[in-house]
Amino acid sequence: MIIAIPINDNSDNTTICPSFGRSPYYFVFNTETKAKEYMVNSAAQSAGGAGIAAAQLLVDRGVNVVIAPRSGQNAADVLLGSGIEIYRSVGDNLKANIEAYQNGLLNKLSDIHPGFHGHGG
């Protein structure tokens, strides 16, 4: 299982970024091999469509699960349409959210918002 989480910087002490599409990085974690990666979000500086482009990056990376505080409708459509499950993060602690997911304590993200089109997240 490959998990992706939007994060604020590329270190183990980072926090979860509140913006999915404009997050500077994604923490990508393989639950089976324990391999971790700090993936640059090349879509973060897009003039528009950052959420869609970011979601496509994660689809292309082979992610199975996204853990995030929120998601716009267009990004969610790409993720869900590709079979990626989206879970709501609790707080901004990266490690705590991974543990919560692995222990079945996170809920699926159900309140998808329309997005912040043209507002930069």
N, C-alpha and C positions, 0 to 999 in steps of 0.2 A: 504494500500500500504506500503510495507516495502522497504526502501531505504538502500543501503550500499555504503559507501565511504571509500577508503583507507586513513588512517590518520597516522601521525607521532608519536603521543602519546595518552594516554588515559585520556584526560582532555577536558573540554569545550573550552579551548583556543588553541587547537591544530590546525595544518594546514594540508591540503591535501597532502598526499604523492605522489610524481610523479611516483612511481613504484607500479603497481597494485599487482603483485604476491609476491613481497618482502616487501610489506607494513607491518610494525609491528602490526598494528591494523586496524580494520574496525569499523567505526561508523555505527551502525545499528539503523535506526529510523523508527518507525511506524507512518505514517501520520494520522492515525485515532485515535489511543490512545495516541499519543505523547510520547510513551515509547521510551527510548533510551538505547543503550547498547554499550560498548566499547569491541568489540570482538577481542581476541588475534588471530593473523594469525599464526597458527601452521605450515603453509607451508613456512613461510618466510625464514627459515634456511635450507630448503631442498637443497640437492646437485644438484638436477635438477627437472624440472617439477613443479616449484613453482607456476606458473600461473595457470596451470591445477588444482593443488591441492587446491589453494586458491579459484578458481572459484567453485570447488565442495563444499567447505565449505559453500559458500554463497548459493548455490543451496540447500544444506541440511538444511540451516537455514531458508529457505522459502522466500528469497529475491525476489522482483519483479523488482527492478530497481537498477542499479549500476551507480554511478556518478564518473568519473575518468578522469584524464588528457590524459591517453593513455591506450592501452591494446594490448597485444600480440595476435597473431592469435589463438594459441591453447586455451588460456583462453577465448577469445571471442567466439570460437566455442562451448565451454562448456556452457557459459552463454547464448548465443543466442539459442543454441540447447535445452536449458531448458526453453525457453520462457522469459528469463530475458532481459530487454531492457538496453542498455548501452548509457549513455549521457556523453558528454564532459564537464568536469568542466571548469569554468572560474576563473582564479586566484587560490589562495590556501586557501581562507577563507571558512571554513566549513559552517557556518551559512548562508553566502551569497549564497552559491551554493544550499543549501536546499530551501531557499526562491525563488531563480531563477527557480529551478525545479518546485516548487509548483505554480509559476506564469506563467509557460509555456515558460520560456525564455532561456532554454538550448536546444542545438541541439544534435541530436543523434550522437554518435561517429561513424564516417564513415571511417576514415583512420587508420585501424587496421594495426599494423606493424608485421613483421615476428617473433618478439620476440628477446630476448637477451640470447639465449641458451648458457649456460656455462659461461656467463659473469656477473651473479649476479645482473642484472637489471640496 
